[in-house]
Protein backbone atom coordinates (compact mmCIF):
# COMPACT_ATOMS: atom_id res chain seq x y z
CA UNK A 1 0.00 0.00 0.00
CA UNK A 2 1.53 3.31 -1.10
CA UNK A 3 0.87 6.54 0.78
CA UNK A 4 1.49 10.04 -0.47
CA UNK A 5 3.43 11.65 2.35
CA UNK A 6 3.04 15.27 3.41
CA UNK A 7 6.73 15.62 4.21
CA UNK A 8 8.51 17.39 1.36
CA UNK A 9 12.31 17.38 1.41
CA UNK A 10 13.45 19.69 -1.36
CA UNK A 11 17.13 20.47 -0.96
CA UNK A 12 18.75 22.88 -3.44
CA UNK A 13 22.09 22.12 -5.05
CA UNK A 14 24.94 21.75 -2.52
CA UNK A 15 22.51 21.77 0.43
CA UNK A 16 22.40 18.75 2.75
CA UNK A 17 19.79 17.54 5.23
CA UNK A 18 19.21 15.17 8.13
CA UNK A 19 16.02 13.09 8.11
CA UNK A 20 15.21 11.64 11.52
CA UNK A 21 12.30 9.47 12.56
CA UNK A 22 11.47 6.35 14.54
CA UNK A 23 11.98 3.02 12.80
CA UNK A 24 9.41 1.96 10.20
CA UNK A 25 7.82 5.39 9.81
CA UNK A 26 8.64 5.25 6.09
CA UNK A 27 11.86 7.26 5.75
CA UNK A 28 13.64 4.83 3.44
CA UNK A 29 10.61 4.26 1.22
CA UNK A 30 10.10 8.01 0.91
CA UNK A 31 13.72 8.71 -0.01
CA UNK A 32 13.93 5.88 -2.54
CA UNK A 33 10.80 7.16 -4.26
CA UNK A 34 11.68 10.86 -4.21
CA UNK A 35 15.39 10.45 -4.98
CA UNK A 36 15.31 7.36 -7.17
CA UNK A 37 18.42 8.47 -9.10
CA UNK A 38 20.52 9.13 -6.02
CA UNK A 39 23.48 7.10 -4.84
CA UNK A 40 22.28 5.12 -1.81
CA UNK A 41 24.27 3.63 1.09
CA UNK A 42 22.46 1.56 3.73
CA UNK A 43 24.46 0.96 6.92
CA UNK A 44 22.09 -1.81 7.95
CA UNK A 45 24.03 -3.89 5.41
CA UNK A 46 26.63 -5.70 7.46
CA UNK A 47 29.42 -5.58 4.89
CA UNK A 48 29.09 -1.83 4.30
CA UNK A 49 28.74 -1.17 8.02
CA UNK A 50 31.91 -3.12 8.88
CA UNK A 51 33.89 -1.63 6.00
CA UNK A 52 33.09 1.94 7.00
CA UNK A 53 33.49 1.23 10.70
CA UNK A 54 37.04 -0.03 10.09
CA UNK A 55 37.93 2.62 7.53
CA UNK A 56 35.53 5.59 7.17
CA UNK A 57 37.59 6.96 4.26
CA UNK A 58 36.28 4.09 2.10
CA UNK A 59 32.99 5.91 1.78
CA UNK A 60 34.69 9.03 0.43
CA UNK A 61 36.74 6.99 -2.04
CA UNK A 62 33.70 5.08 -3.30
CA UNK A 63 31.70 8.26 -3.75
CA UNK A 64 34.46 10.09 -5.60
CA UNK A 65 34.72 7.16 -8.02
CA UNK A 66 31.19 7.88 -9.28
CA UNK A 67 30.38 10.00 -12.30
CA UNK A 68 29.49 13.68 -12.12
CA UNK A 69 26.01 12.83 -13.39
CA UNK A 70 25.29 10.58 -10.40
CA UNK A 71 26.85 13.01 -7.91
CA UNK A 72 24.58 15.79 -9.14
CA UNK A 73 21.83 14.22 -7.01
CA UNK A 74 21.83 14.16 -3.19
CA UNK A 75 23.67 11.12 -1.79
CA UNK A 76 21.55 9.11 0.63
CA UNK A 77 23.16 7.64 3.76
CA UNK A 78 20.65 5.47 5.64
CA UNK A 79 21.00 4.58 9.36
CA UNK A 80 23.88 7.02 9.62
CA UNK A 81 23.84 6.91 13.43
CA UNK A 82 25.38 3.42 13.27
CA UNK A 83 28.68 4.81 11.94
CA UNK A 84 29.22 8.22 13.58
CA UNK A 85 32.79 8.52 12.25
CA UNK A 86 31.45 8.72 8.71
CA UNK A 87 30.23 12.26 9.31
CA UNK A 88 33.75 13.64 9.16
CA UNK A 89 34.02 12.27 5.62
CA UNK A 90 30.63 13.73 4.75
CA UNK A 91 31.75 17.11 6.08
CA UNK A 92 34.88 16.99 3.91
CA UNK A 93 32.89 16.09 0.79
CA UNK A 94 30.44 18.93 1.40
CA UNK A 95 33.20 21.48 1.95
CA UNK A 96 35.67 20.34 -0.70
CA UNK A 97 33.51 18.84 -3.43
CA UNK A 98 30.23 20.71 -2.95
CA UNK A 99 28.27 17.45 -2.71
CA UNK A 100 24.79 17.20 -1.24
CA UNK A 101 23.75 14.52 1.26
CA UNK A 102 20.55 13.36 2.92
CA UNK A 103 21.51 11.63 6.16
CA UNK A 104 18.78 9.38 7.48
CA UNK A 105 18.47 7.75 10.88
CA UNK A 106 16.31 6.83 13.83
CA UNK A 107 18.20 8.78 16.48
CA UNK A 108 20.80 11.49 16.84
CA UNK A 109 21.43 10.52 20.47
CA UNK A 110 24.36 8.22 19.77
CA UNK A 111 25.91 10.86 17.50
CA UNK A 112 25.60 13.56 20.15
CA UNK A 113 26.88 11.39 22.97
CA UNK A 114 29.86 10.34 20.87
CA UNK A 115 30.56 13.98 19.97
CA UNK A 116 30.11 13.12 16.30
CA UNK A 117 30.39 15.78 13.64
CA UNK A 118 26.84 17.07 13.09
CA UNK A 119 28.03 19.26 10.23
CA UNK A 120 27.90 22.56 12.10
CA UNK A 121 24.58 23.76 10.74
CA UNK A 122 25.38 22.78 7.15
CA UNK A 123 22.44 20.35 7.05
CA UNK A 124 18.76 21.18 7.39
CA UNK A 125 16.74 19.04 9.79
CA UNK A 126 13.59 17.11 8.91
CA UNK A 127 11.60 14.54 10.85
CA UNK A 128 9.15 11.91 9.64
CA UNK A 129 6.16 10.99 11.77
CA UNK A 130 3.85 8.01 11.34
CA UNK A 131 1.02 8.42 8.88
CA UNK A 132 -1.43 11.25 9.46
CA UNK A 133 -5.17 11.39 9.04
CA UNK A 134 -4.83 13.37 5.83
CA UNK A 135 -2.33 10.88 4.38
CA UNK A 136 -4.62 7.90 4.91
CA UNK A 137 -7.99 9.48 4.20
CA UNK A 138 -9.20 6.99 6.79
CA UNK A 139 -12.42 7.51 8.70
CA UNK A 140 -12.26 4.11 10.44
CA UNK A 141 -11.29 5.52 13.79
CA UNK A 142 -11.14 2.18 15.59
CA UNK A 143 -8.62 0.89 13.03
CA UNK A 144 -6.41 3.94 13.60
CA UNK A 145 -6.60 3.70 17.38
CA UNK A 146 -5.86 -0.03 17.54
CA UNK A 147 -3.42 -0.61 14.68
CA UNK A 148 -1.73 2.75 14.86
CA UNK A 149 -0.25 4.69 11.96
CA UNK A 150 3.15 3.13 11.39
CA UNK A 151 2.65 2.39 7.67
CA UNK A 152 3.23 -1.38 7.76
CA UNK A 153 1.12 -1.81 10.90
CA UNK A 154 -1.69 0.30 9.50
CA UNK A 155 -1.65 -1.63 6.20
CA UNK A 156 -1.63 -5.04 7.95
CA UNK A 157 -4.73 -7.15 8.26
CA UNK A 158 -6.74 -7.12 11.46
CA UNK A 159 -5.44 -10.62 12.13
CA UNK A 160 -1.73 -9.75 11.81
CA UNK A 161 -1.23 -6.21 13.10
CA UNK A 162 -0.81 -7.24 16.75
CA UNK A 163 2.03 -9.59 15.80
CA UNK A 164 3.72 -6.68 14.04
CA UNK A 165 3.29 -4.44 17.10
CA UNK A 166 4.66 -7.14 19.41
CA UNK A 167 7.72 -7.65 17.21
CA UNK A 168 8.30 -3.90 16.91
CA UNK A 169 8.29 -3.39 20.66
CA UNK A 170 10.41 -6.45 21.47
CA UNK A 171 12.94 -6.11 18.65
CA UNK A 172 13.31 -2.35 18.44
CA UNK A 173 11.96 -0.41 21.37
CA UNK A 174 13.65 -2.63 23.94
CA UNK A 175 16.43 -4.72 22.40
CA UNK A 176 17.80 -2.31 19.81
CA UNK A 177 17.81 0.66 22.17
CA UNK A 178 19.83 -1.54 24.52
CA UNK A 179 22.25 -2.70 21.83
CA UNK A 180 22.79 0.86 20.63
CA UNK A 181 24.42 1.40 24.00
CA UNK A 182 21.75 3.81 25.20
CA UNK A 183 21.04 1.89 28.40
CA UNK A 184 23.03 -0.74 30.27
CA UNK A 185 20.33 -2.64 32.14
CA UNK A 186 17.94 -4.30 29.72
CA UNK A 187 15.97 -6.00 32.50
CA UNK A 188 15.24 -2.70 34.23
CA UNK A 189 14.48 -1.07 30.88
CA UNK A 190 12.02 -3.89 30.10
CA UNK A 191 10.32 -3.37 33.46
CA UNK A 192 10.20 0.33 32.66
CA UNK A 193 8.13 -0.50 29.56
CA UNK A 194 5.80 -2.54 31.73
CA UNK A 195 5.36 0.47 34.00
CA UNK A 196 4.53 2.64 30.98
CA UNK A 197 1.39 0.58 30.50
CA UNK A 198 -0.19 2.51 33.36
CA UNK A 199 1.11 6.04 32.95
CA UNK A 200 0.74 7.10 29.30
CA UNK A 201 -1.00 10.43 29.07
CA UNK A 202 -0.88 10.75 32.87
CA UNK A 203 1.30 12.94 35.06
CA UNK A 204 4.55 11.09 35.67
CA UNK A 205 5.67 10.31 39.18
CA UNK A 206 9.28 9.30 38.61
CA UNK A 207 9.68 7.98 42.14
CA UNK A 208 6.76 5.57 41.84
CA UNK A 209 7.90 4.37 38.41
CA UNK A 210 11.44 3.88 39.74
CA UNK A 211 10.09 1.72 42.55
CA UNK A 212 8.30 -0.49 40.00
CA UNK A 213 11.46 -0.81 37.90
CA UNK A 214 13.92 -1.43 40.71
CA UNK A 215 16.05 1.60 39.83
CA UNK A 216 16.34 5.15 41.12
CA UNK A 217 14.28 8.13 39.93
CA UNK A 218 17.26 9.67 38.14
CA UNK A 219 17.55 6.53 35.98
CA UNK A 220 13.85 6.66 35.14
CA UNK A 221 14.22 10.27 34.01
CA UNK A 222 17.10 9.13 31.80
CA UNK A 223 14.91 6.38 30.32
CA UNK A 224 12.31 8.96 29.32
CA UNK A 225 15.02 11.11 27.74
CA UNK A 226 16.20 8.06 25.78
CA UNK A 227 12.69 7.60 24.41
CA UNK A 228 12.58 11.27 23.43
CA UNK A 229 16.01 11.20 21.80
CA UNK A 230 15.16 8.06 19.84
CA UNK A 231 11.94 9.80 18.71
CA UNK A 232 9.59 7.15 20.07
CA UNK A 233 8.00 9.36 22.68
CA UNK A 234 7.40 12.94 23.78
CA UNK A 235 7.18 14.60 27.18
CA UNK A 236 4.84 17.54 27.50
CA UNK A 237 4.98 19.89 30.45
CA UNK A 238 2.40 21.85 32.42
CA UNK A 239 1.36 25.28 31.29
CA UNK A 240 1.99 27.75 34.09
CA UNK A 241 2.50 31.25 32.78
CA UNK A 242 0.76 32.73 35.80
CA UNK A 243 2.10 31.62 39.14
CA UNK A 244 -0.62 29.98 41.17
CA UNK A 245 -0.58 27.67 44.15
CA UNK A 246 -3.36 25.69 42.52
CA UNK A 247 -1.26 24.62 39.52
CA UNK A 248 0.79 21.43 39.50
CA UNK A 249 4.01 22.76 38.04
CA UNK A 250 6.58 20.00 37.55
CA UNK A 251 5.17 16.64 36.47
CA UNK A 252 5.28 16.05 32.69
CA UNK A 253 3.07 13.72 30.68
CA UNK A 254 4.33 11.17 28.19
CA UNK A 255 2.94 10.04 24.82
CA UNK A 256 4.41 7.42 22.51
CA UNK A 257 4.98 8.53 18.92
CA UNK A 258 2.27 6.13 17.71
CA UNK A 259 -1.15 5.40 19.19
CA UNK A 260 -0.94 1.74 18.17
CA UNK A 261 2.40 1.24 19.93
CA UNK A 262 1.11 3.03 23.01
CA UNK A 263 -2.08 0.98 22.99
CA UNK A 264 -0.25 -2.32 22.72
CA UNK A 265 2.05 -1.47 25.62
CA UNK A 266 -1.00 -0.41 27.65
CA UNK A 267 -2.73 -3.70 26.69
CA UNK A 268 -5.55 -1.63 25.23
CA UNK A 269 -7.96 -2.78 22.54
CA UNK A 270 -10.70 -0.30 21.70
CA UNK A 271 -13.81 -2.24 20.74
CA UNK A 272 -16.29 0.63 20.42
CA UNK A 273 -16.33 4.41 20.11
CA UNK A 274 -17.13 5.14 23.73
CA UNK A 275 -15.74 4.61 27.19
CA UNK A 276 -12.55 5.51 29.03
CA UNK A 277 -10.17 3.51 26.82
CA UNK A 278 -11.60 5.06 23.67
CA UNK A 279 -11.20 8.53 25.18
CA UNK A 280 -7.56 7.89 26.10
CA UNK A 281 -6.75 6.56 22.64
CA UNK A 282 -8.52 9.47 20.93
CA UNK A 283 -6.54 11.95 23.03
CA UNK A 284 -3.30 10.19 22.02
CA UNK A 285 -4.30 10.30 18.34
CA UNK A 286 -5.07 14.02 18.48
CA UNK A 287 -1.68 14.62 20.08
CA UNK A 288 0.00 12.69 17.23
CA UNK A 289 -1.72 14.92 14.69
CA UNK A 290 -0.70 18.10 16.50
CA UNK A 291 2.90 16.90 16.56
CA UNK A 292 2.89 15.92 12.88
CA UNK A 293 1.32 19.23 11.86
CA UNK A 294 3.97 21.10 13.83
CA UNK A 295 6.76 19.12 12.12
CA UNK A 296 5.49 19.13 8.54
CA UNK A 297 4.17 22.68 8.41
CA UNK A 298 7.21 23.95 10.35
CA UNK A 299 5.06 25.78 12.87
CA UNK A 300 6.87 27.07 15.93
CA UNK A 301 4.39 26.38 18.72
CA UNK A 302 4.73 24.55 22.02
CA UNK A 303 2.28 21.98 23.36
CA UNK A 304 1.50 21.95 27.07
CA UNK A 305 -1.18 20.54 29.34
CA UNK A 306 -2.93 22.23 32.28
CA UNK A 307 -4.07 20.74 35.56
CA UNK A 308 -4.87 22.14 38.97
CA UNK A 309 -4.53 20.47 42.35
CA UNK A 310 -8.32 20.26 42.50
CA UNK A 311 -8.31 18.10 39.35
CA UNK A 312 -9.45 20.60 36.71
CA UNK A 313 -7.51 20.03 33.52
CA UNK A 314 -7.18 20.71 29.82
CA UNK A 315 -5.44 18.21 27.56
CA UNK A 316 -3.49 20.54 25.27
CA UNK A 317 -2.50 24.20 25.48
CA UNK A 318 -0.82 25.61 22.38
CA UNK A 319 1.78 28.33 22.78
CA UNK A 320 1.10 31.03 25.35
CA UNK A 321 -2.56 30.05 25.85
CA UNK A 322 -3.45 30.91 22.26
CA UNK A 323 -5.47 27.71 21.85
CA UNK A 324 -6.80 25.29 24.46
CA UNK A 325 -8.03 21.87 23.38
CA UNK A 326 -9.91 19.31 25.42
CA UNK A 327 -10.47 15.83 23.93
CA UNK A 328 -13.55 13.88 24.95
CA UNK A 329 -14.40 10.41 23.67
CA UNK A 330 -18.11 11.00 23.88
CA UNK A 331 -20.91 11.45 21.35
CA UNK A 332 -22.53 14.11 23.55
CA UNK A 333 -20.39 16.64 25.41
CA UNK A 334 -22.11 17.74 28.63
CA UNK A 335 -21.45 20.86 30.74
CA UNK A 336 -19.70 18.66 33.31
CA UNK A 337 -17.20 17.64 30.58
CA UNK A 338 -16.21 21.27 30.11
CA UNK A 339 -15.41 22.32 33.67
CA UNK A 340 -11.68 22.26 33.05
CA UNK A 341 -11.72 24.18 29.78
CA UNK A 342 -14.14 26.74 31.26
CA UNK A 343 -11.83 27.27 34.23
CA UNK A 344 -8.80 27.69 31.99
CA UNK A 345 -10.68 30.04 29.68
CA UNK A 346 -11.79 32.24 32.56
CA UNK A 347 -8.25 32.52 33.91
CA UNK A 348 -6.16 32.76 30.74
CA UNK A 349 -8.51 34.09 28.02
CA UNK A 350 -7.27 31.95 25.12
CA UNK A 351 -7.99 33.05 21.56
CA UNK A 352 -9.64 29.69 20.81
CA UNK A 353 -11.28 27.14 23.09
CA UNK A 354 -12.11 23.80 21.48
CA UNK A 355 -13.59 20.51 22.63
CA UNK A 356 -12.73 17.70 20.19
CA UNK A 357 -15.20 14.86 20.47
CA UNK A 358 -17.20 12.18 18.69
CA UNK A 359 -20.33 14.22 18.09
CA UNK A 360 -21.72 14.25 14.54
CA UNK A 361 -22.08 18.00 14.06
CA UNK A 362 -20.18 21.06 15.35
CA UNK A 363 -21.84 23.42 17.80
CA UNK A 364 -21.09 26.32 20.12
CA UNK A 365 -21.43 26.39 23.89
CA UNK A 366 -20.91 30.05 24.66
CA UNK A 367 -17.61 30.77 22.93
CA UNK A 368 -16.33 27.18 23.24
CA UNK A 369 -16.42 25.25 19.96
CA UNK A 370 -17.50 21.62 20.22
CA UNK A 371 -16.44 19.87 17.03
CA UNK A 372 -16.15 16.30 15.67
CA UNK A 373 -12.60 14.95 15.52
CA UNK A 374 -12.67 14.70 11.70
CA UNK A 375 -13.57 18.38 11.33
CA UNK A 376 -10.91 19.36 13.85
CA UNK A 377 -8.23 17.53 11.86
CA UNK A 378 -9.41 19.04 8.58
CA UNK A 379 -9.17 22.50 10.12
CA UNK A 380 -5.81 21.72 11.73
CA UNK A 381 -4.22 20.69 8.45
CA UNK A 382 -5.95 23.58 6.71
CA UNK A 383 -4.12 26.00 9.03
CA UNK A 384 -7.27 27.17 10.80
CA UNK A 385 -6.44 26.01 14.35
CA UNK A 386 -2.90 27.32 14.81
Secondary structure as UniProt FT lines:
FT   TURN            13..14
FT   STRAND          16..20
FT   TURN            23..24
FT   HELIX           27..34
FT   TURN            35..37
FT   STRAND          40..42
FT   TURN            43..44
FT   HELIX           46..54
FT   HELIX           57..64
FT   HELIX           68..71
FT   STRAND          75..78
FT   HELIX           80..82
FT   TURN            84..85
FT   HELIX           86..97
FT   STRAND          101..105
FT   HELIX           109..113
FT   TURN            114..115
FT   HELIX           119..121
FT   STRAND          123..127
FT   HELIX           133..136
FT   HELIX           141..147
FT   HELIX           151..155
FT   TURN            158..160
FT   HELIX           161..168
FT   HELIX           169..176
FT   HELIX           177..179
FT   TURN            180..181
FT   HELIX           186..196
FT   TURN            197..201
FT   HELIX           206..213
FT   HELIX           217..229
FT   TURN            230..231
FT   STRAND          233..238
FT   TURN            245..246
FT   STRAND          253..256
FT   HELIX           259..265
FT   TURN            266..267
FT   HELIX           276..296
FT   TURN            297..298
FT   STRAND          303..308
FT   TURN            309..310
FT   STRAND          313..318
FT   TURN            319..322
FT   STRAND          323..327
FT   HELIX           335..338
FT   HELIX           339..348
FT   STRAND          352..357
FT   STRAND          363..365
FT   TURN            366..367
FT   STRAND          368..372
FT   HELIX           373..381
FT   TURN            382..383
//
